Amino acid sequence: MSDDDDFMQASDEENYDFEYEDEDEAEAGGDVDVENKYYNAKQMKAESPEDAIDEFLGVPALEEEKGDWGFKGLKQAIKLEFKLGRYEKAVEHYTELLTYVKSAVTRNYSEKSINNMLDFIEKNADDQAANQCMEQFYSKTLDSFQATNNERLWLSTNTKLARLWLAQKDYGRLTDKVRELHKACQLEDGTDDPSKGTYSMEAYALEIQMYAETRNNKRLKGLYQRALKVRSAVPHPKIMGIIRECGGKMHLSEENWTEAQSDFFESFRNYDEAGSLQRIQVLKYLVLTTMLMGSDINPFDSQETKPYKNDPRIAAMTELVQAYQTDQINQYETIL
């Protein structure tokens, strides 16, 4: 198992790249003592993470020049420090790690490693101190890669930063950031750059969520329509789930039941494909809008929704549909 794989956790958040470091480790050269120290530290992680940190941090010192083993040792130490709440040390050693990306490791390897590191930090940040640490990670990453013209990493890191500000409801900074992202995803003539369609869709999703949360339906509607016109992107299904869910709620507020039902169904389908738990909440909205439409079609008859018909989390909604379609008013009122 690779050094990054030890920390990978099941999540419905976006982490779409996979890093296979076993091959890297097999091919890497270096002194046997360096390798032994690294693998000895890996064996200590579970039972003695504090000692493992010290051992990992000792790996770079054994290399005459900065190389793969020192890079990997620092990565492991940083993740353990973050998990243990040692945020200042994590930032300090992440700053050191970034000095390796210019010459000690290849561009592709460093880009994947940094992306995976930031994904790990994002998934494991569970309090305000962790969020502040995460923001420092993003800032240092952007500063480090500014001179390298690594556009993919710039876009990826700024998107993560925008997600953080959305979670914190820092709409002022979020507005500036998504504007910056949109501009970076455009050609000189102002049209969308086909090669950056996926990043453009993520920026739209973030901005749409912001306007949905602030109940600015006028801005939301315009962005929603523009997002659906982007044809060059192959976004992660969760991104489309978010956009369609916000669209469904917008149509719901306008009492446009047909469009709301269509959006909620598409949102459910995308969330389901992504394995997101949000599919259950959206399925409830789908059931609601189907009844508001006065439709005789059972929303659980489709191939996508049928497996959830007996799900205990939506049992009440299923009973509501049955009572509604069979005109059992007393049962319908009882369920409500």
ChimeraX attribute file (.defattr): number of C-alpha atoms within 10 A of each C-alpha:
attribute: neighborCount
match mode: 1-to-1
recipient: residues
	/A:1	8
	/A:2	13
	/A:3	18
	/A:4	20
	/A:5	14
	/A:6	11
	/A:7	14
	/A:8	14
	/A:9	10
	/A:10	8
	/A:11	11
	/A:12	14
	/A:13	14
	/A:14	14
	/A:15	16
	/A:16	8
	/A:17	11
	/A:18	12
	/A:19	15
	/A:20	15
	/A:21	17
	/A:22	14
	/A:23	9
	/A:24	13
	/A:25	15
	/A:26	8
	/A:27	9
	/A:28	13
	/A:29	13
	/A:30	14
	/A:31	12
	/A:32	9
	/A:33	12
	/A:34	21
	/A:35	19
	/A:36	12
	/A:37	19
	/A:38	23
	/A:39	15
	/A:40	14
	/A:41	25
	/A:42	19
	/A:43	12
	/A:44	16
	/A:45	19
	/A:46	10
	/A:47	9
	/A:48	11
	/A:49	19
	/A:50	15
	/A:51	13
	/A:52	24
	/A:53	22
	/A:54	13
	/A:55	20
	/A:56	30
	/A:57	24
	/A:58	19
	/A:59	22
	/A:60	20
	/A:61	12
	/A:62	17
	/A:63	16
	/A:64	9
	/A:65	10
	/A:66	17
	/A:67	18
	/A:68	20
	/A:69	24
	/A:70	24
	/A:71	24
	/A:72	22
	/A:73	28
	/A:74	23
	/A:75	23
	/A:76	23
	/A:77	26
	/A:78	26
	/A:79	22
	/A:80	20
	/A:81	20
	/A:82	21
	/A:83	17
	/A:84	12
	/A:85	16
	/A:86	15
	/A:87	21
	/A:88	13
	/A:89	14
	/A:90	24
	/A:91	19
	/A:92	12
	/A:93	17
	/A:94	22
	/A:95	16
	/A:96	13
	/A:97	19
	/A:98	18
	/A:99	13
	/A:100	17
	/A:101	23
	/A:102	13
	/A:103	11
	/A:104	15
	/A:105	16
	/A:106	12
	/A:107	14
	/A:108	10
	/A:109	16
	/A:110	19
	/A:111	17
	/A:112	16
	/A:113	21
	/A:114	20
	/A:115	20
	/A:116	21
	/A:117	19
	/A:118	20
	/A:119	19
	/A:120	19
	/A:121	21
	/A:122	19
	/A:123	16
	/A:124	16
	/A:125	17
	/A:126	10
	/A:127	9
	/A:128	10
	/A:129	12
	/A:130	19
	/A:131	20
	/A:132	13
	/A:133	20
	/A:134	24
	/A:135	18
	/A:136	18
	/A:137	22
	/A:138	18
	/A:139	14
	/A:140	16
	/A:141	21
	/A:142	17
	/A:143	13
	/A:144	15
	/A:145	17
	/A:146	13
	/A:147	8
	/A:148	12
	/A:149	9
	/A:150	13
	/A:151	12
	/A:152	12
	/A:153	18
	/A:154	19
	/A:155	20
	/A:156	16
	/A:157	21
	/A:158	21
	/A:159	22
	/A:160	20
	/A:161	22
	/A:162	25
	/A:163	21
	/A:164	18
	/A:165	20
	/A:166	20
	/A:167	13
	/A:168	12
	/A:169	14
	/A:170	13
	/A:171	17
	/A:172	10
	/A:173	14
	/A:174	23
	/A:175	17
	/A:176	11
	/A:177	20
	/A:178	22
	/A:179	15
	/A:180	14
	/A:181	22
	/A:182	19
	/A:183	16
	/A:184	18
	/A:185	23
	/A:186	17
	/A:187	13
	/A:188	10
	/A:189	7
	/A:190	10
	/A:191	10
	/A:192	19
	/A:193	18
	/A:194	15
	/A:195	13
	/A:196	19
	/A:197	19
	/A:198	19
	/A:199	21
	/A:200	27
	/A:201	26
	/A:202	28
	/A:203	25
	/A:204	24
	/A:205	24
	/A:206	22
	/A:207	26
	/A:208	26
	/A:209	18
	/A:210	21
	/A:211	18
	/A:212	19
	/A:213	14
	/A:214	12
	/A:215	13
	/A:216	13
	/A:217	21
	/A:218	10
	/A:219	13
	/A:220	23
	/A:221	18
	/A:222	11
	/A:223	19
	/A:224	20
	/A:225	11
	/A:226	12
	/A:227	19
	/A:228	13
	/A:229	9
	/A:230	15
	/A:231	12
	/A:232	15
	/A:233	16
	/A:234	13
	/A:235	14
	/A:236	18
	/A:237	19
	/A:238	26
	/A:239	23
	/A:240	24
	/A:241	28
	/A:242	21
	/A:243	26
	/A:244	27
	/A:245	29
	/A:246	27
	/A:247	27
	/A:248	28
	/A:249	22
	/A:250	23
	/A:251	21
	/A:252	21
	/A:253	13
	/A:254	12
	/A:255	14
	/A:256	16
	/A:257	22
	/A:258	16
	/A:259	18
	/A:260	28
	/A:261	25
	/A:262	18
	/A:263	25
	/A:264	30
	/A:265	25
	/A:266	20
	/A:267	29
	/A:268	31
	/A:269	21
	/A:270	22
	/A:271	26
	/A:272	19
	/A:273	15
	/A:274	20
	/A:275	15
	/A:276	17
	/A:277	13
	/A:278	18
	/A:279	24
	/A:280	17
	/A:281	14
	/A:282	24
	/A:283	22
	/A:284	18
	/A:285	21
	/A:286	27
	/A:287	21
	/A:288	19
	/A:289	24
	/A:290	22
	/A:291	19
	/A:292	15
	/A:293	15
	/A:294	11
	/A:295	12
	/A:296	12
	/A:297	13
	/A:298	15
	/A:299	23
	/A:300	18
	/A:301	11
	/A:302	10
	/A:303	8
	/A:304	14
	/A:305	17
	/A:306	13
	/A:307	11
	/A:308	15
	/A:309	16
	/A:310	13
	/A:311	12
	/A:312	10
	/A:313	13
	/A:314	17
	/A:315	12
	/A:316	15
	/A:317	19
	/A:318	21
	/A:319	16
	/A:320	21
	/A:321	21
	/A:322	15
	/A:323	18
	/A:324	17
	/A:325	17
	/A:326	10
	/A:327	11
	/A:328	12
	/A:329	12
	/A:330	10
	/A:331	14
	/A:332	17
	/A:333	11
	/A:334	9
	/A:335	12
	/A:336	9
